[in-house]
Structure formats: structure tokens, C-alpha cells
Amino acid sequence: MPPSAEVRGTLGTAPDDRDGQAAARAGVTLPPARASGAWRRYLRVQYRLIRLLDPLVAPWWRGYGLGNVVELCVVGRLTGRPRRTLLGLLRSDGRWFLGHPNGDVAWTRNLEAAGTAELSLSWPATIPIRATRLADGELRDRAILATSQHVFPGNIVYRLARRHIRAVGTYFLIEIVVPDDGPPPDP
């Protein structure tokens, strides 16, 4: 994408957290980072189960939607083929985030290598995006706090595992890319 491309957009709001900042307003802070072998194993099993259920969940999502779930389509860094995965889009202060609580996995490596991808908020329409990996700091902490937006039981699991997630989680800032020569996409 050209460096002069405009970045815009916010997503519709969740009824319980209109701007993704309920935790911040309530004075919630993150615990100190500490990796956990138990959480690493649990999250690995949980995400294997999610991957097994994906063929059943994806048609439901395409037809009816599912909370903050979106579909990311990113080019594989090794194969060059498009790779699709369902993820929870997190929002905070008008910013969008995607992430994985257990560190790098295939889609995070692909997204980091490509730098750009397509995001589908409502199938089959897609939005071109640019992704920037977040280093430790306030913006990444905001993304981690926003995990309360995930559908149940994910919101509970992420809350309980915050120390581990803060130590090893991989998060990206997502920006909508509007080409200089065309109208903005309609999310």
C-alpha cells in the first residue's frame, strides 16, 4: 500500500462497552507479566479445539455473525496462498486490534510478514487493512484490556490469563487502508 494512503474507520459498538474502555474507566489495571506453562498448555488445547470446530462455526458466522468475530484473509508467507481464519476484533479508543494470547502462531507470522491483509466484518465484503505488530507498552495493554469484548467463554479465559497474555501474547494494531485513487470502502 502507498505510504500516503489514508487510514480511517471505527467499528459499530458493543452494547455493554460502547468505546471499548469500560475497564479503563473503572480503573482496571493489568497485572505484571508472567508466562505460565499451565496457561500455555491450556490455550494450545483450546485453540486446537477451536480450529476443529471452525468448519462448523464459519458457515454460521457467514450467515448470521457471531459477536466480535471477523474473518482475516492474509497471504501465507511460505505458500503465497490466501489463508483465512476467524478472529475476535478488539476495539479501544477508536482503534482496532487483532491478537493471539499465546504468542506467535501461523496467522500472526503470516500477517507480520505480509503487513497487509483483508478483513471481513460481514461476509463476503472485505476491507483492505494494514497491520503493525505492537511492542510492549500502553497501546498493547489497551488491546489486552479489550479482550473483555470476546464472546463467552473467551472473555473469562482471557481475563483469568492476563498475566500470561501480557508476557507472551502477540497483538497488532489494525488500520483500514483507503487507496488514494478510489472511494473509501463501506464497512
KEKE-3310 file (N, C-alpha, C; in steps of 0.2 Angstrom, whole numbers, plus 5000, padded with zeros to 4 digits):
npx = (5004:5002:5012:5006:4992:4976:4970:4956:4941:4930:4922:4906:4898:4899:4885:4888:4899:4903:4914:4924:4931:4927:4934:4945:4940:4935:4946:4953:4968:4982:4989:5006:5017:5019:5024:5016:5017:5006:4995:5000:4999:4985:4979:4984:4978:4964:4964:4967:4955:4946:4950:4947:4933:4930:4926:4913:4908:4911:4902:4890:4894:4896:4883:4875:4883:4893:4896:4910:4917:4927:4933:4949:4959:4974:4990:4999:5015:5024:5018:5012:4998:4981:4976:4963:4956:4946:4944:4943:4939:4946:4942:4947:4946:4943:4952:4957:4961:4970:4974:4984:4983:4993:5006:5016:5008:5003:4995:4998:5012:5011:5004:5012:5023:5017:5011:5000:4982:4966:4951:4936:4921:4908:4903:4901:4909:4925:4938:4952:4967:4980:4993:5001:5013:5012:5023:5028:5019:5009:4999:4998:4994:4981:4975:4975:4967:4955:4951:4940:4929:4927:4917:4908:4915:4927:4930:4931:4941:4952:4952:4956:4969:4977:4990:4999:4996:5000:5013:5017:5008:5003:5000:4992:4990:4977:4974:4962:4965:4964:4964:4972:4967:4953:4936:4932:4931:4916:4912)
npy = (4994:5012:5024:5036:5033:5035:5032:5026:5024:5017:5004:4997:4998:4988:4983:4983:4990:5003:5011:5002:5005:5002:4995:5003:5015:5010:5009:4998:4989:4980:4965:4961:4955:4938:4923:4907:4890:4882:4890:4891:4878:4875:4885:4881:4869:4874:4882:4872:4865:4875:4877:4864:4865:4876:4873:4871:4882:4893:4894:4897:4910:4917:4917:4923:4930:4933:4939:4948:4943:4941:4939:4935:4937:4933:4933:4918:4916:4907:4899:4908:4907:4912:4913:4910:4915:4914:4927:4937:4953:4967:4982:4999:5015:5020:5013:4998:4981:4965:4949:4936:4926:4917:4920:4919:4912:4903:4912:4925:4926:4925:4937:4947:4945:4949:4961:4968:4964:4957:4960:4954:4960:4957:4944:4943:4954:4963:4972:4981:4981:4987:4980:4982:4976:4976:4982:4979:4990:5004:5004:4991:4986:4991:4984:4971:4973:4975:4963:4959:4960:4949:4935:4924:4909:4915:4928:4927:4917:4925:4935:4928:4924:4935:4939:4929:4932:4945:4943:4935:4936:4940:4955:4966:4982:4987:4995:5003:5003:5015:5017:5029:5033:5030:5028:5027:5011:5003:4999)
npz = (5000:4996:5005:5007:5008:5015:5032:5040:5050:5062:5071:5073:5089:5104:5115:5129:5131:5124:5119:5120:5132:5145:5155:5157:5162:5174:5181:5180:5180:5172:5178:5183:5170:5167:5161:5159:5161:5162:5158:5144:5140:5141:5133:5121:5119:5119:5107:5098:5098:5094:5081:5076:5077:5068:5054:5056:5063:5055:5043:5050:5056:5043:5039:5050:5058:5073:5088:5091:5081:5066:5049:5044:5030:5024:5015:5014:5021:5017:5007:4998:4996:4999:5016:5027:5043:5057:5069:5084:5084:5092:5100:5105:5110:5097:5090:5081:5085:5083:5089:5097:5111:5115:5110:5095:5081:5066:5058:5064:5061:5047:5045:5050:5041:5029:5031:5026:5023:5021:5029:5034:5040:5038:5030:5012:5010:5010:5018:5015:5025:5035:5045:5061:5071:5089:5101:5118:5129:5132:5122:5118:5130:5131:5120:5126:5137:5131:5128:5135:5127:5119:5114:5126:5131:5130:5134:5148:5150:5144:5154:5166:5162:5160:5165:5159:5146:5144:5145:5134:5124:5107:5098:5086:5079:5069:5054:5043:5026:5014:4997:4987:4975:4975:4981:4999:5007:5011:5026)
capx = (5000:5006:5013:5001:4986:4973:4968:4950:4936:4929:4918:4900:4899:4895:4880:4890:4906:4902:4920:4930:4935:4924:4939:4950:4936:4934:4952:4956:4975:4984:4994:5013:5018:5022:5022:5014:5017:4999:4991:5002:4996:4978:4977:4986:4972:4958:4964:4966:4948:4943:4952:4942:4926:4930:4922:4906:4907:4912:4896:4886:4897:4895:4876:4872:4888:4895:4899:4915:4921:4928:4937:4955:4962:4981:4994:5004:5022:5028:5015:5009:4991:4977:4974:4958:4955:4941:4947:4940:4941:4945:4941:4948:4948:4943:4957:4956:4967:4969:4979:4983:4985:4999:5012:5015:5005:5004:4992:5002:5018:5009:5002:5018:5027:5014:5010:4993:4978:4959:4947:4928:4917:4902:4904:4908:4913:4931:4941:4960:4970:4987:4994:5008:5014:5013:5028:5026:5018:5002:4994:4997:4990:4974:4972:4974:4961:4949:4949:4934:4924:4927:4911:4909:4919:4934:4931:4933:4948:4957:4953:4960:4975:4980:4997:5002:4994:5004:5020:5018:5003:5005:4995:4993:4986:4974:4971:4959:4968:4960:4968:4972:4963:4947:4932:4934:4927:4910:4912)
capy = (5000:5018:5027:5041:5030:5037:5027:5028:5019:5013:4999:4998:4997:4983:4987:4984:4993:5007:5013:4998:5007:5001:4993:5008:5020:5008:5009:4991:4989:4974:4963:4961:4950:4932:4917:4902:4884:4879:4893:4890:4872:4876:4889:4877:4864:4877:4884:4866:4863:4880:4875:4858:4867:4881:4872:4871:4889:4898:4895:4901:4917:4920:4918:4927:4934:4930:4944:4952:4938:4944:4934:4938:4934:4935:4928:4914:4918:4901:4896:4913:4906:4916:4909:4913:4912:4918:4930:4942:4960:4971:4990:5003:5022:5020:5009:4991:4976:4958:4946:4929:4926:4913:4921:4918:4906:4904:4918:4931:4926:4927:4944:4951:4945:4952:4968:4969:4958:4959:4959:4954:4961:4954:4941:4942:4960:4964:4979:4981:4983:4987:4978:4984:4972:4980:4981:4980:4997:5006:5003:4984:4984:4993:4978:4966:4975:4975:4956:4958:4960:4942:4931:4919:4910:4918:4934:4925:4914:4930:4939:4924:4923:4941:4939:4926:4935:4951:4941:4931:4937:4944:4959:4970:4987:4986:5001:5002:5007:5018:5019:5037:5034:5027:5029:5023:5005:5004:4993)
capz = (5000:4996:5012:5008:5009:5021:5036:5043:5052:5068:5070:5077:5096:5108:5119:5135:5131:5118:5116:5122:5138:5152:5160:5159:5166:5180:5185:5180:5178:5171:5182:5180:5165:5169:5157:5163:5157:5163:5153:5138:5138:5141:5127:5115:5118:5117:5100:5093:5098:5090:5074:5074:5076:5063:5049:5058:5065:5049:5040:5055:5056:5037:5038:5055:5063:5080:5092:5088:5076:5059:5045:5042:5024:5023:5011:5018:5020:5014:5001:4994:4995:5004:5022:5031:5050:5061:5075:5088:5083:5098:5099:5111:5108:5090:5086:5080:5086:5082:5093:5099:5118:5117:5106:5088:5078:5059:5056:5066:5057:5040:5045:5051:5035:5024:5033:5024:5023:5020:5034:5033:5045:5037:5024:5009:5009:5013:5019:5015:5031:5037:5052:5064:5077:5095:5106:5125:5131:5133:5116:5118:5136:5129:5117:5131:5141:5126:5127:5138:5122:5116:5116:5131:5137:5129:5139:5155:5149:5144:5160:5170:5159:5158:5167:5154:5139:5144:5145:5128:5118:5101:5096:5080:5078:5063:5051:5036:5021:5008:4991:4985:4969:4975:4987:5004:5007:5015:5031)
cpx = (5004:5007:5008:4994:4983:4970:4962:4947:4936:4923:4912:4902:4896:4891:4883:4896:4906:4909:4926:4934:4932:4929:4943:4946:4935:4940:4955:4963:4977:4989:5001:5013:5022:5020:5021:5013:5010:4995:4993:4999:4989:4976:4979:4980:4966:4958:4964:4959:4944:4944:4948:4935:4925:4926:4914:4904:4907:4906:4890:4888:4895:4887:4873:4877:4888:4899:4904:4920:4921:4933:4943:4958:4969:4985:4999:5011:5026:5025:5012:5002:4987:4975:4969:4957:4950:4944:4942:4943:4940:4945:4943:4950:4948:4948:4955:4962:4965:4975:4978:4986:4991:5005:5010:5013:5005:5001:4995:5008:5016:5007:5008:5022:5024:5013:5003:4989:4971:4955:4939:4925:4910:4903:4899:4912:4920:4934:4949:4962:4977:4988:5001:5008:5016:5019:5025:5025:5011:4997:4993:4993:4983:4971:4971:4968:4955:4947:4942:4928:4923:4920:4913:4911:4925:4935:4933:4940:4953:4958:4957:4967:4979:4988:5001:5001:4999:5011:5021:5014:5006:4999:4997:4988:4984:4972:4968:4963:4964:4964:4967:4968:4956:4943:4934:4929:4921:4910:4905)
cpy = (5006:5021:5033:5039:5033:5031:5030:5022:5018:5008:5000:4996:4991:4986:4988:4988:4998:5009:5008:5000:5006:4999:4999:5013:5017:5007:5002:4992:4981:4972:4962:4955:4944:4926:4911:4896:4881:4883:4892:4883:4872:4880:4885:4872:4868:4879:4878:4865:4868:4879:4869:4860:4873:4879:4872:4879:4894:4899:4899:4908:4920:4921:4923:4931:4931:4935:4948:4948:4941:4938:4938:4934:4937:4930:4924:4916:4913:4899:4901:4912:4910:4911:4913:4910:4917:4921:4935:4949:4964:4978:4993:5010:5023:5016:5001:4987:4969:4955:4939:4929:4922:4914:4920:4912:4908:4910:4924:4931:4928:4935:4949:4951:4949:4960:4971:4963:4961:4956:4959:4954:4958:4951:4942:4948:4960:4971:4978:4984:4983:4985:4980:4980:4977:4978:4982:4988:4998:5004:4995:4982:4986:4987:4973:4967:4974:4968:4954:4958:4954:4939:4926:4913:4913:4924:4932:4922:4920:4934:4935:4924:4929:4941:4935:4929:4941:4949:4938:4933:4942:4948:4964:4976:4987:4993:5000:5006:5009:5020:5026:5038:5031:5029:5025:5017:5006:4998:4991)
cpz = (5000:5003:5013:5009:5015:5025:5040:5046:5059:5067:5075:5084:5099:5113:5126:5136:5125:5115:5118:5128:5144:5157:5162:5163:5173:5184:5185:5177:5176:5176:5179:5175:5168:5165:5162:5159:5157:5158:5146:5135:5137:5134:5121:5113:5116:5110:5096:5093:5094:5083:5072:5073:5071:5057:5050:5060:5059:5045:5044:5055:5049:5036:5043:5059:5069:5084:5088:5083:5069:5056:5043:5036:5023:5019:5015:5016:5016:5007:4996:4993:5001:5010:5026:5038:5053:5067:5078:5087:5089:5096:5106:5108:5101:5086:5086:5082:5085:5086:5094:5106:5120:5112:5099:5086:5070:5056:5058:5062:5050:5040:5046:5045:5030:5025:5031:5023:5021:5026:5032:5039:5045:5030:5018:5008:5013:5013:5019:5021:5031:5044:5055:5071:5083:5099:5113:5126:5131:5128:5116:5124:5135:5125:5121:5135:5137:5125:5130:5133:5118:5119:5122:5128:5136:5133:5146:5155:5149:5150:5165:5168:5158:5160:5161:5147:5139:5143:5137:5122:5113:5098:5090:5081:5070:5060:5044:5031:5015:5003:4989:4979:4969:4981:4992:5004:5012:5020:5033)
residu = (MET:PRO:PRO:SER:ALA:GLU:VAL:ARG:GLY:THR:LEU:GLY:THR:ALA:PRO:ASP:ASP:ARG:ASP:GLY:GLN:ALA:ALA:ALA:ARG:ALA:GLY:VAL:THR:LEU:PRO:PRO:ALA:ARG:ALA:SER:GLY:ALA:TRP:ARG:ARG:TYR:LEU:ARG:VAL:GLN:TYR:ARG:LEU:ILE:ARG:LEU:LEU:ASP:PRO:LEU:VAL:ALA:PRO:TRP:TRP:ARG:GLY:TYR:GLY:LEU:GLY:ASN:VAL:VAL:GLU:LEU:CYS:VAL:VAL:GLY:ARG:LEU:THR:GLY:ARG:PRO:ARG:ARG:THR:LEU:LEU:GLY:LEU:LEU:ARG:SER:ASP:GLY:ARG:TRP:PHE:LEU:GLY:HIS:PRO:ASN:GLY:ASP:VAL:ALA:TRP:THR:ARG:ASN:LEU:GLU:ALA:ALA:GLY:THR:ALA:GLU:LEU:SER:LEU:SER:TRP:PRO:ALA:THR:ILE:PRO:ILE:ARG:ALA:THR:ARG:LEU:ALA:ASP:GLY:GLU:LEU:ARG:ASP:ARG:ALA:ILE:LEU:ALA:THR:SER:GLN:HIS:VAL:PHE:PRO:GLY:ASN:ILE:VAL:TYR:ARG:LEU:ALA:ARG:ARG:HIS:ILE:ARG:ALA:VAL:GLY:THR:TYR:PHE:LEU:ILE:GLU:ILE:VAL:VAL:PRO:ASP:ASP:GLY:PRO:PRO:PRO:ASP:PRO)
# end
